[in-house]
Amino acid sequence: MKKLHSILSIVLVLSLVLTAFTGCGGKKDYIDYLVLVNKTHKLPDTWEETVRLKESENKYGEKYLVEEKALESFYKLQEAMAKEGVVIELDSTYRSVKEQQQLWDDWTIEFGEDYVKTYVAVPGFSEHHTGLAIDICIEKGGVRINDNDEMIAEREIFAKIHEKLADYGFILRYLEGKEDITGYGYEPWHFRYVGKDAAKKITEKGLTLEEYLDEK
């Protein structure tokens, strides 16, 4: 009986340890907010089993999934921008590999292969698979702007938004003039959640996520 009791005690301790490292649904409490996903770094195989996604609906009635801390931080950023008269809304967030493939195929037909290779990630190599990447749209004069070329032209509005990003744990992921490092053209609307400490360091130095990780 003593031996059985000892075995049960060990099982209980192991169970408690396992519970401490997992969350609801068996998901871990921690994910790597600095995970690198780009044209040469694939999404970790177990990522989708680990990340906690929450649903959000923008003012246009469109629903999105975002990693829970990233979404909470986006709401705070959105509120801060509203106080400055700038309206931002979710426009593209988490996408499964299947959805990414469909986007790749559709945009190839509409815009051509060269455009897609510049602006769309190969399925499995998209930051949008992480749930940490957020594409926004803006409003100007009550009109929604989510066309890429039109948003790039709104430099004054995006300059105000970019100034606030690090305060809420976001970085501008695809910087102008850093295309050779990120592999993508300038996207003023594409933000990536990395946490406040990293965001401030990356932004202050004008680095890409790739450069920051190389320095660590």
Residue frames as qw, qx, qy, qz and C-alpha x, y, z in Angstrom:
[[0.000, 0.884, 0.467, 0.000, 0.00, 0.00, 0.00],
 [0.315, -0.772, 0.101, 0.543, 2.85, 2.34, 0.84],
 [0.392, -0.106, 0.604, 0.686, 4.34, 1.68, -2.57],
 [0.173, 0.628, 0.672, 0.352, 0.99, 2.36, -4.25],
 [0.166, -0.914, -0.275, 0.250, 0.57, 5.54, -2.21],
 [0.383, -0.551, 0.319, 0.669, 4.03, 6.70, -3.28],
 [0.322, 0.203, 0.689, 0.616, 3.23, 6.04, -6.94],
 [0.033, 0.803, 0.576, 0.151, -0.06, 7.95, -6.69],
 [0.291, -0.834, -0.068, 0.465, 1.74, 10.84, -5.00],
 [0.377, -0.279, 0.495, 0.731, 4.26, 11.00, -7.82],
 [0.207, 0.482, 0.711, 0.469, 1.46, 10.94, -10.42],
 [0.107, -0.892, -0.423, 0.120, -0.33, 13.77, -8.59],
 [0.339, -0.685, 0.164, 0.624, 2.82, 15.90, -8.45],
 [0.328, -0.007, 0.638, 0.697, 3.47, 15.35, -12.16],
 [0.099, 0.685, 0.676, 0.250, -0.13, 16.26, -12.91],
 [0.194, -0.896, -0.221, 0.333, 0.16, 19.51, -10.95],
 [0.365, -0.460, 0.388, 0.710, 3.41, 20.36, -12.72],
 [0.263, 0.286, 0.721, 0.573, 1.79, 19.73, -16.09],
 [0.014, -0.832, -0.553, -0.029, -1.20, 21.87, -15.17],
 [0.299, -0.770, -0.011, 0.563, 1.09, 24.70, -14.15],
 [0.249, -0.333, 0.535, 0.736, 2.60, 24.74, -17.61],
 [0.053, 0.330, 0.774, 0.538, -0.65, 24.47, -19.53],
 [0.276, 0.095, 0.185, -0.938, -3.74, 26.60, -19.86],
 [0.687, 0.296, 0.379, -0.545, -7.29, 26.06, -20.94],
 [0.847, 0.484, -0.054, -0.214, -7.66, 23.31, -23.48],
 [0.905, -0.147, 0.195, 0.348, -4.15, 22.06, -22.67],
 [0.507, 0.745, -0.011, 0.433, -2.51, 25.08, -24.27],
 [0.610, -0.122, -0.293, 0.726, 0.68, 26.51, -22.81],
 [0.154, -0.881, -0.304, 0.328, 0.49, 29.81, -20.97],
 [0.190, -0.737, 0.311, 0.570, 3.50, 31.18, -22.87],
 [0.776, 0.524, 0.257, 0.239, 4.29, 31.62, -26.53],
 [0.538, -0.220, 0.176, 0.794, 7.36, 33.19, -28.05],
 [0.238, 0.882, 0.292, -0.281, 6.22, 36.71, -28.91],
 [0.011, -0.752, 0.457, 0.474, 9.47, 37.18, -30.83],
 [0.734, 0.143, 0.644, 0.164, 8.88, 34.19, -33.09],
 [0.077, 0.535, -0.437, -0.719, 10.30, 34.88, -36.54],
 [0.622, 0.406, 0.668, 0.050, 8.14, 33.92, -39.48],
 [0.217, 0.725, -0.246, -0.606, 9.25, 35.19, -42.86],
 [0.741, 0.509, -0.296, -0.325, 10.18, 33.91, -46.31],
 [0.510, 0.413, -0.741, 0.143, 12.91, 31.66, -44.93],
 [0.051, -0.117, 0.820, -0.559, 11.50, 30.86, -41.47],
 [0.447, -0.316, -0.708, -0.447, 8.42, 28.66, -41.37],
 [0.590, -0.506, 0.130, -0.616, 5.80, 28.79, -38.65],
 [0.133, -0.315, 0.900, -0.269, 6.72, 26.29, -35.89],
 [0.361, -0.126, -0.861, -0.335, 4.84, 23.03, -36.36],
 [0.301, -0.438, -0.798, 0.284, 3.17, 23.15, -32.92],
 [0.030, 0.047, -0.112, 0.992, 2.30, 26.86, -33.01],
 [0.470, -0.272, -0.355, -0.761, -1.39, 26.53, -33.79],
 [0.668, -0.357, -0.652, 0.035, -1.77, 24.04, -30.95],
 [0.479, -0.230, -0.434, 0.727, -0.28, 26.59, -28.53],
 [0.021, 0.133, 0.036, 0.990, -1.52, 30.05, -29.49],
 [0.073, 0.549, 0.737, -0.387, -4.70, 31.36, -27.87],
 [0.045, 0.243, 0.436, 0.865, -6.90, 33.20, -30.32],
 [0.146, 0.507, 0.603, -0.599, -9.82, 35.45, -29.47],
 [0.272, 0.571, 0.630, 0.452, -12.54, 36.62, -31.81],
 [0.051, -0.480, -0.164, 0.860, -13.12, 40.28, -32.51],
 [0.358, 0.670, 0.604, 0.242, -15.57, 42.14, -34.71],
 [0.251, -0.061, 0.069, 0.964, -14.78, 45.48, -36.31],
 [0.269, 0.415, 0.298, -0.816, -17.26, 48.30, -36.83],
 [0.445, 0.297, -0.493, -0.686, -18.07, 46.95, -40.29],
 [0.880, -0.053, 0.195, -0.430, -19.34, 43.67, -38.90],
 [0.734, 0.429, -0.525, 0.033, -16.30, 41.66, -40.02],
 [0.816, -0.548, 0.165, -0.082, -14.98, 39.04, -37.61],
 [0.484, 0.646, -0.551, 0.214, -11.32, 38.28, -36.95],
 [0.890, -0.401, -0.150, 0.155, -9.15, 36.07, -34.77],
 [0.231, 0.776, -0.401, 0.427, -6.17, 37.56, -32.92],
 [0.592, -0.043, -0.656, 0.466, -3.84, 36.24, -30.20],
 [0.381, -0.772, -0.507, 0.045, -5.34, 37.35, -26.89],
 [0.440, -0.589, -0.081, 0.672, -2.58, 39.72, -25.67],
 [0.254, 0.051, 0.436, 0.862, -2.15, 41.23, -29.12],
 [0.121, -0.631, -0.621, -0.449, -5.89, 41.87, -29.35],
 [0.413, -0.773, -0.378, 0.299, -6.04, 43.49, -25.91],
 [0.403, -0.411, 0.140, 0.806, -3.14, 45.75, -26.90],
 [0.154, 0.310, 0.566, 0.748, -4.77, 46.62, -30.21],
 [0.213, -0.786, -0.566, -0.126, -7.92, 47.79, -28.42],
 [0.422, -0.716, -0.133, 0.539, -5.78, 50.12, -26.29],
 [0.331, -0.130, 0.402, 0.844, -3.98, 51.44, -29.38],
 [0.026, 0.538, 0.667, 0.514, -7.31, 51.93, -31.12],
 [0.298, -0.836, -0.439, 0.141, -8.64, 53.90, -28.17],
 [0.428, -0.546, 0.079, 0.716, -5.53, 56.07, -28.02],
 [0.241, 0.095, 0.532, 0.806, -5.75, 56.87, -31.73],
 [0.071, -0.710, -0.650, -0.261, -9.46, 57.71, -31.45],
 [0.332, -0.790, -0.253, 0.450, -8.56, 60.41, -28.92],
 [0.258, -0.434, 0.339, 0.794, -6.40, 61.95, -31.65],
 [0.546, 0.564, 0.055, -0.617, -9.20, 61.73, -34.20],
 [0.288, 0.417, -0.786, -0.355, -7.71, 58.78, -36.07],
 [0.869, -0.005, 0.249, -0.428, -9.98, 55.80, -36.72],
 [0.203, 0.417, -0.870, -0.169, -8.27, 52.43, -37.13],
 [0.868, -0.041, 0.214, -0.446, -9.94, 49.04, -37.51],
 [0.562, -0.214, 0.781, 0.169, -8.91, 45.44, -37.99],
 [0.594, 0.551, -0.246, -0.532, -8.70, 44.53, -41.66],
 [0.849, 0.241, -0.469, -0.038, -6.71, 41.28, -41.72],
 [0.466, -0.649, 0.537, -0.271, -5.38, 39.15, -38.87],
 [0.500, -0.254, 0.828, 0.007, -4.98, 35.41, -38.31],
 [0.740, 0.396, -0.289, -0.461, -5.12, 33.24, -41.41],
 [0.862, -0.163, 0.480, 0.024, -4.76, 29.50, -41.62],
 [0.313, -0.319, 0.700, 0.557, -2.39, 27.95, -44.14],
 [0.345, 0.462, 0.786, 0.220, -5.41, 26.98, -46.24],
 [0.131, 0.917, 0.310, -0.213, -6.70, 30.55, -46.23],
 [0.210, -0.717, 0.382, 0.544, -3.25, 31.84, -47.15],
 [0.387, 0.013, 0.792, 0.472, -3.15, 29.51, -50.14],
 [0.273, 0.721, 0.632, 0.078, -6.51, 30.81, -51.32],
 [0.039, -0.923, -0.017, 0.383, -5.32, 34.41, -50.93],
 [0.339, -0.448, 0.605, 0.564, -2.16, 33.62, -52.91],
 [0.364, 0.294, 0.800, 0.376, -4.17, 32.06, -55.72],
 [0.164, 0.852, 0.491, -0.075, -6.78, 34.86, -55.86],
 [0.110, -0.884, 0.128, 0.437, -4.24, 37.69, -55.83],
 [0.416, -0.225, 0.676, 0.565, -2.12, 35.99, -58.48],
 [0.317, 0.551, 0.712, 0.297, -5.13, 36.04, -60.79],
 [0.024, 0.936, 0.341, -0.084, -6.06, 39.64, -59.93],
 [0.133, -0.947, 0.198, 0.218, -2.66, 41.36, -59.60],
 [0.675, 0.613, -0.402, 0.083, -0.10, 39.04, -61.17],
 [0.906, -0.157, -0.284, 0.271, 2.67, 36.84, -59.86],
 [0.449, 0.355, -0.272, 0.773, 5.27, 39.60, -59.37],
 [0.332, -0.573, 0.087, -0.745, 2.92, 41.61, -57.14],
 [0.876, -0.394, -0.173, -0.218, 1.98, 38.56, -55.09],
 [0.825, 0.042, -0.324, 0.462, 5.61, 37.61, -54.48],
 [0.203, 0.430, -0.250, 0.843, 6.21, 41.11, -53.11],
 [0.377, -0.374, 0.198, -0.824, 3.17, 41.43, -50.86],
 [0.881, -0.214, -0.026, -0.420, 1.88, 37.92, -50.07],
 [0.292, -0.525, 0.793, -0.102, 3.66, 35.24, -48.06],
 [0.495, 0.122, -0.826, -0.240, 3.95, 31.65, -49.20],
 [0.794, -0.427, -0.159, -0.403, 1.47, 29.51, -47.23],
 [0.892, -0.270, -0.239, 0.271, 3.15, 28.34, -44.03],
 [0.567, 0.013, -0.106, 0.816, 5.55, 31.29, -44.08],
 [0.084, -0.683, -0.245, -0.683, 3.12, 34.10, -43.24],
 [0.060, 0.140, -0.564, 0.811, 3.18, 36.12, -40.03],
 [0.577, -0.194, -0.073, -0.790, -0.59, 36.04, -40.16],
 [0.749, -0.114, -0.649, -0.071, -0.45, 32.38, -39.14],
 [0.351, 0.080, -0.654, 0.665, 0.90, 33.48, -35.74],
 [0.303, -0.764, -0.568, -0.040, -2.14, 35.51, -34.69],
 [0.449, -0.574, -0.132, 0.672, 0.34, 38.27, -33.73],
 [0.218, 0.002, 0.393, 0.893, 0.18, 40.17, -37.01],
 [0.211, 0.712, 0.556, -0.372, -2.48, 42.80, -37.60],
 [0.216, 0.244, 0.425, 0.845, -3.29, 44.64, -40.79],
 [0.087, 0.573, 0.501, -0.643, -5.41, 47.71, -40.20],
 [0.228, 0.606, 0.471, 0.599, -7.58, 49.94, -42.31],
 [0.145, -0.258, -0.289, 0.910, -8.23, 53.62, -41.59],
 [0.182, 0.788, 0.585, 0.056, -11.03, 56.09, -42.08],
 [0.238, -0.150, 0.082, 0.956, -10.75, 59.54, -43.60],
 [0.337, 0.036, -0.133, -0.931, -13.75, 61.81, -43.69],
 [0.712, 0.053, 0.448, -0.538, -15.90, 58.87, -42.63],
 [0.816, 0.440, -0.276, -0.254, -14.74, 56.82, -45.62],
 [0.856, -0.332, 0.378, 0.121, -12.99, 53.49, -45.09],
 [0.419, 0.755, -0.488, -0.128, -9.58, 53.21, -46.74],
 [0.793, -0.323, 0.517, 0.013, -8.14, 49.71, -47.11],
 [0.797, 0.588, -0.023, 0.135, -6.63, 49.78, -50.58],
 [0.794, -0.265, 0.025, 0.547, -2.86, 49.29, -50.29],
 [0.435, 0.356, 0.170, 0.809, -1.85, 52.11, -52.63],
 [0.217, -0.789, -0.224, -0.530, -4.31, 54.54, -51.05],
 [0.711, -0.685, -0.114, 0.111, -3.06, 53.73, -47.56],
 [0.720, -0.046, 0.052, 0.690, 0.58, 54.18, -48.56],
 [0.199, 0.585, 0.200, 0.761, -0.39, 57.67, -49.74],
 [0.456, -0.813, -0.190, -0.309, -1.77, 58.58, -46.29],
 [0.612, 0.236, -0.475, 0.586, 1.64, 59.25, -44.78],
 [0.146, -0.475, 0.297, -0.816, 0.47, 61.87, -42.28],
 [0.805, -0.349, -0.022, -0.479, -2.15, 59.60, -40.73],
 [0.943, -0.017, -0.303, 0.138, 0.15, 56.61, -40.56],
 [0.368, 0.453, -0.453, 0.674, 2.96, 58.69, -39.05],
 [0.455, -0.480, 0.273, -0.698, 0.66, 59.43, -36.09],
 [0.951, -0.171, -0.087, -0.241, -0.19, 55.75, -35.74],
 [0.805, 0.275, -0.396, 0.346, 3.41, 54.58, -36.00],
 [0.038, 0.582, -0.438, 0.685, 4.45, 56.95, -33.20],
 [0.654, -0.390, 0.288, -0.581, 2.14, 55.07, -30.81],
 [0.858, 0.120, -0.468, -0.174, 2.88, 51.48, -31.79],
 [0.487, 0.258, -0.710, 0.438, 5.70, 50.70, -29.37],
 [0.302, -0.302, 0.444, -0.788, 3.69, 52.01, -26.40],
 [0.823, -0.029, 0.192, -0.534, 1.31, 49.11, -26.95],
 [0.675, -0.263, 0.685, 0.076, 3.82, 46.40, -27.83],
 [0.766, 0.557, 0.320, 0.041, 3.62, 46.65, -31.63],
 [0.318, -0.463, 0.432, 0.706, 6.24, 47.31, -34.27],
 [0.610, 0.646, -0.132, -0.440, 5.92, 48.34, -37.89],
 [0.866, -0.119, 0.469, 0.128, 6.94, 45.05, -39.41],
 [0.698, 0.357, 0.383, 0.488, 7.83, 45.95, -43.00],
 [0.208, -0.764, -0.011, 0.610, 9.84, 49.14, -42.95],
 [0.547, 0.837, 0.012, -0.010, 10.49, 51.40, -45.90],
 [0.224, 0.814, -0.528, 0.087, 14.03, 50.89, -47.19],
 [0.400, -0.418, 0.795, -0.183, 14.40, 47.51, -45.47],
 [0.862, 0.273, -0.052, -0.425, 12.88, 45.39, -48.19],
 [0.572, 0.475, -0.668, 0.041, 16.12, 43.49, -48.73],
 [0.043, -0.269, 0.829, -0.488, 15.96, 42.31, -45.11],
 [0.562, 0.110, 0.544, -0.613, 12.25, 41.64, -44.60],
 [0.233, 0.091, 0.892, 0.376, 11.64, 40.39, -48.12],
 [0.135, 0.715, 0.685, 0.044, 8.51, 42.52, -48.45],
 [0.169, 0.541, 0.177, 0.805, 7.62, 45.97, -49.70],
 [0.024, -0.082, 0.419, -0.904, 6.74, 48.81, -47.34],
 [0.374, -0.515, -0.712, -0.297, 3.43, 48.14, -45.56],
 [0.059, -0.349, 0.340, -0.871, 2.43, 50.99, -43.22],
 [0.707, -0.291, -0.084, -0.639, -0.65, 49.02, -42.19],
 [0.872, -0.038, -0.487, 0.022, 1.05, 45.79, -41.06],
 [0.278, -0.701, 0.472, -0.457, 1.80, 45.68, -37.35],
 [0.743, 0.025, -0.661, 0.104, 3.35, 42.89, -35.32],
 [0.613, -0.727, 0.102, -0.292, 2.91, 42.34, -31.60],
 [0.671, 0.309, -0.561, 0.372, 6.22, 41.59, -29.82],
 [0.603, -0.597, -0.406, 0.340, 5.57, 43.00, -26.32],
 [0.048, -0.997, -0.053, -0.006, 6.38, 46.47, -24.99],
 [0.535, -0.668, 0.365, 0.368, 10.04, 45.99, -24.04],
 [0.599, 0.051, 0.599, 0.529, 11.07, 44.54, -27.38],
 [0.326, 0.796, 0.449, 0.242, 8.87, 46.98, -29.31],
 [0.155, -0.974, 0.045, 0.157, 10.52, 50.00, -27.71],
 [0.532, -0.496, 0.515, 0.454, 14.04, 48.69, -28.38],
 [0.553, 0.312, 0.640, 0.433, 13.25, 47.76, -31.97],
 [0.208, 0.895, 0.361, 0.157, 11.54, 51.09, -32.70],
 [0.297, -0.900, 0.143, 0.286, 14.18, 53.26, -31.01],
 [0.466, -0.410, 0.605, 0.498, 16.92, 51.66, -33.12],
 [0.533, 0.561, -0.218, -0.594, 14.87, 51.61, -36.33],
 [0.139, -0.293, 0.932, 0.160, 15.39, 47.88, -36.70],
 [0.721, -0.013, -0.481, -0.499, 13.47, 45.13, -38.37],
 [0.865, -0.380, 0.210, -0.251, 12.57, 42.09, -36.30],
 [0.924, 0.261, -0.137, 0.243, 15.25, 40.16, -38.20],
 [0.350, 0.632, -0.365, 0.587, 17.95, 42.69, -37.26],
 [0.494, -0.617, 0.315, -0.525, 16.85, 42.77, -33.63],
 [0.970, -0.189, 0.111, -0.100, 16.99, 39.00, -33.30],
 [0.784, 0.428, -0.230, 0.386, 20.43, 38.95, -34.92],
 [0.048, 0.695, -0.383, 0.607, 21.66, 41.35, -32.23],
 [0.747, -0.518, 0.170, -0.381, 20.37, 39.22, -29.36]]
